[in-house]
Amino acid sequence: PYLAHATMEPMNCVAQVREDGCEIWNGEQLNTGDQAVVAQMLGLKPEQVKINMLFAGGSFGRRANPHSDYVVETVNIAKAKPGVPVKLVWSREDDTQAGYFRPMYYHTIRGGLDADGNLIGWEQRIVGQSILKGTAFEAFLVKDGIDATSVEGAATLPYAIPNMKVDLHTVSVPVPVQWWRSVGHTHTAFSTEVFIDRIAKATGKDAVAMRMELLKGHPRHQGVLKLAAEKAGWGRKLPEGRALGVAVHESFNSYVAQVAEVSLQSGGGFKVEKVWCAVDCGFAVNPEIIKAQMEGGIGYGLSPALMSEITIDKGAVVQSNFHDYQVLRISEMPDVEVHIVPSAEAPTGVGEPGTPPIAPAVANALYTLTGQEFNKLPLKLA
């Protein structure tokens, strides 16, 4: 579904417009872009726009708005009051109902097996909006009509499948969209990792063993998968009503595998009890930050896995605040173990790669528990 960024701190900005320039105070994520847009709007040189970058109470892509929406609004108001600093704060309802959303995406996947049950064919079709169309990034990230962020994680699927086809159908819908934490990997990891588990079940293979076999030639994928599985005790006997699910995915040049333990609840529903996460992000510059980002990424990814979605009725967003756009509460956060693969490779990203594997890991655990196929987020038991 469409997703809101749901930052704890709504969009806010302070701007002061003078004859000789403009000064801005705000939490920033795309400062060069905001500087250029404001300069053009005021007829100034970029160097006449000074941005004081403050800490932000979350962003997840929202403050990296290619159209500089809330910044432009603040500067427009300040322009009418020369020399006066103007502070603008959007309400939660403003940002939830009139902000920019992670696009809705629809996937279809077909797999082909040979007589021995080996996966030899993969056909994936992706339908959704482009987040780059009409932005400054379109020129170098949209090639032959393909938005690279719509297919990342699917077009680069690491599994050794001899016949692969991934195609994209970009639709034009008047819903404002932009990136959201882990961008295209938010939906490609779910679709591909859930389907791989379907193949494993159809062929009677262990989900980890089949992945390891298909990942020959990709030692870093195998490394995190093996580590997460070992730490989770993959294959051990679990209490009645509990199961493990696994997913592995590479994004932003980092490799992450997660195993989720899920339990069915006596009163109905389910609970994510624990997550084992293994990450290979090259040389670990600051292990504590890596662990914190993995934990935060898992918590962030559990919201759309369990409850978050934006729906539109008669052209208007239905949700308005946290009472109807639900996000994970701290009481719902599972225990998380993070294990870092020792590496001498160059350090890579950790802010986003923890998010993509969690939804498919939970869905795969539920698949084992219930036999129900999960094709849609958020996850709901039949």
Secondary structure, DSSP 8 states (H G I E B T S, - for coil): -BB----SS-SEEEEEEETTEEEEEEE-S-HHHHHHHHHHHHT--GGGEEEEEE--S--TTTT--TT-HHHHHHHHHHHTSTT--EEEE--HHHHHHHS-BB--EEEEEEEEE-TT--EEEEEEEEEE--SSTTSTTHHHHEETTEEHHHHTTTTT--S--SEEEEEEEE---SS-B---TTTTHHHHHHHHHHHHHHHHHHHT--HHHHHHHHTTT-HHHHHHHHHHHHHHTTT----TTEEEEEEEEEETTEEEEEEEEEEE-TTSSEEEEEEEEEEE-SS-S-HHHHHHHHHHHHHHHHHHHHT--B-EETTEES--STTTS----GGG--EEEEEE----S-----SSTTSTTHHHHHHHHHHHHH-----SSS----
